[in-house]
Amino acid sequence: MSMKIVECHISAMPRNMFDKMPEVSVVFEDGAKKRLFDYYPDEISFSESEFIGLTEAEALNLKFRKDKAFLQS
């Protein structure tokens, strides 16, 4: 059974082109912490609440769907 995400943190948005891209980090039900991915905020966006209750696979699929929608627009 896959663990659900109980906490999520999205790092700060870049202030200039040299800053790191925002990273999505989560905490699972068992207390394990993991950095899931970074993303380009000029293409897609997330809120921390979107990840609560998802599994890791579901969270990665959420990013995939948003990337795909952006590329197809």
PyMOL commands that set and color helices and strands:
alter all, ss='L'
color gray80, all
select helices_A, chain A and resi 48-50+56-72
alter helices_A, ss='H'
color red, helices_A
select strands_A, chain A and resi 5-10+23-28+33-38
alter strands_A, ss='S'
color yellow, strands_A
deselect
rebuild
show_as cartoon
